[in-house]
Amino acid sequence: MLMHIPAFTSGGQITLVSLPRDSSVPLAGHGRVKLNTTFAFGGPALLVKTVEQVTGLHIDHYAEIGFAGFADLVDDVGGVQMCPTEPINDPLAGLNIAAGCQMLDGPKALGYVRTRHSPRGDLDRVVRQREFLGALIARAASPSVLLNPFEVVPLASDAPGTITVDNGDHAWALARLGWAMRSLSHGDAVTTTVPFSGFGPVSDGSSGVLWDKQAAAQLFNALAQDQAVPR
C-alpha cells in the first residue's frame, strides 16, 4: 500500500493506494516481474526503489508488519468486526467464515486479509485489506479499547515490536502515519487501487497485473502535486 499524506496547507486528502503484489513491473536484468518479487530479490530497499520508479513518487518512509505481529495486534484489541457479503472458505489461508457481520480474532483476520479466494483474486484482496485496516484502526482508537487496561496495555507493548520501519526513522514518523490512518476509519481518506488494464506475462511464465499507464500516471501526478485524485 502507498499512503500519501498531503501538506497541511494544500487542502488535499490523505490517500491510500493499493499496489497489487502481482503488478507487472520492470526489473533490471530480469525483464518484467511481479512487484512482490522485487522484495524477494532485494528486500525493502529494492521494493521502495521499484515503486519510486514506476510511480514517479519519492517514498519518504517505509513500514512493514509481519504475519504474527498482525495477528497479535488484532487479538490485543479484542478482535475486529467485518461484514463479508459472501462466505469464504479458503484452506490455503486457514479461513472458513460465513457471510454477515462477525468478530474476527487474530488468525481469522490474518486469513481474511491474505485470502485470494474470490473472483478477482488479488484485486479483491487489496479491497479487503483496506477495509480491514480502517476497521482495525477504528477499533484500536475506540473507548472500549483505550479505557480497558487489559487491551490497551498489550496493544501498546506489542505495536512497536511488530512494526518495522526504515533506517533513520523515528517514533514521530510512525505516530504521524498512525494519526493519518485514522482517517480511514472516519471515512475522510481516499482509498483506491492503482488503475489496471488487464493481465500479461512476466518472466517466470505466470500472469501479472498490467497497470493502465495513462490513468495510473494521472493518479500519481495528482498525488505528487497534492491534488484530488481522479475518480
Secondary structure as UniProt FT lines:
FT   STRAND          2..4
FT   TURN            8..10
FT   STRAND          15..18
FT   TURN            21..22
FT   STRAND          23..27
FT   TURN            28..30
FT   STRAND          31..34
FT   HELIX           35..55
FT   STRAND          63..65
FT   HELIX           67..76
FT   TURN            77..78
FT   STRAND          80..82
FT   STRAND          88..90
FT   HELIX           91..93
FT   STRAND          95..97
FT   STRAND          102..104
FT   HELIX           106..114
FT   TURN            119..121
FT   HELIX           122..140
FT   HELIX           143..146
FT   HELIX           149..162
FT   STRAND          163..165
FT   TURN            167..168
FT   HELIX           171..186
FT   STRAND          190..193
FT   STRAND          196..201
FT   TURN            203..204
FT   STRAND          207..211
FT   HELIX           213..224
FT   TURN            225..226
//
